[in-house]
């Protein structure tokens, strides 16, 4: 269900920012930005902080690894908007054949199970640790999964429109330069 309020219910400064983005990028305002700008005191400010820390905070995982995790979780959720926003998932059509280090491969397997089945157990965690991931890396990966499971569900529940590839390219450049703030 598309909520019209995400297109019209923003404060003046948010509307001004959206107009600037549309003018400079020649692309529509990203749906995720509309969501966090609407009632930021309730959702947006807090979720931006959580997501930024998960995706750009101190971690043994690289930014690319965490973006890959976000894409992978979004794909497991079948969230079209978020999967396309994190296009690295295209390289993961076959997790076992993808050229990944074993700690990352094992972590992605655990994230897929968590996302699809809403549970992991001690054996799942032992497998990730045995593959070489540290306890801190597991915690960081779980933070990424939390942020993107929440975002995927909202994107799908609120009917985010899916723009063309150019809009996602512009958005990716912004995220790489500025993060999720």
C-alpha positions, 0 to 999 in steps of 0.5 A: 500500500503506497502511503501518499504522505511519504510524497507530501507530508514533509516539513519545509526543509525536507521539501527543500532538500528533496527539490535540491536533490531532484534538481542536482541529480535529475532523479527522483528523491530516493524513497528511503530518504522520504521515509527517514525524513517523515517524522524523523523524531519517531523513526528516521533519526534513530534508524539513520544512526543505527544503519550508519553505525552498522554500515560505516562504523568501525568493523573488521568487515569492509564497507563493501562486505557490509554493502554485500550483506545488505544486498544479500539480506534484501535479496533473501527478503525479496525486496526489489527496491533494496536489492536494486539499491544494493546491486552487489547481490547480482554477484551472489546468485550462487553463494557457493561459487562466488569468489568470497573468503570463507568467513564472509561466505559462512556469515552470509549463509547464517544471515540468509537463514536468519532472514528466511527462518527468523532463527539461528542456533548455536551450531549456525554460530559455531559454523561462522566462527569455525570459518574464521569470522570473529565474534565482533564480525558476527555482531557487526553482521547481525547489526547489518541484518537488523538494519536491512530486515527492518528497511526491507519490510518497510520498503515493501509494506509502504510500496516504495517505487522502484526507479531506473538504474541511473537513480540507483547509480546516483544513490550509490555514489551518495552512499559511498561518499556520505554514508547513511546519515 
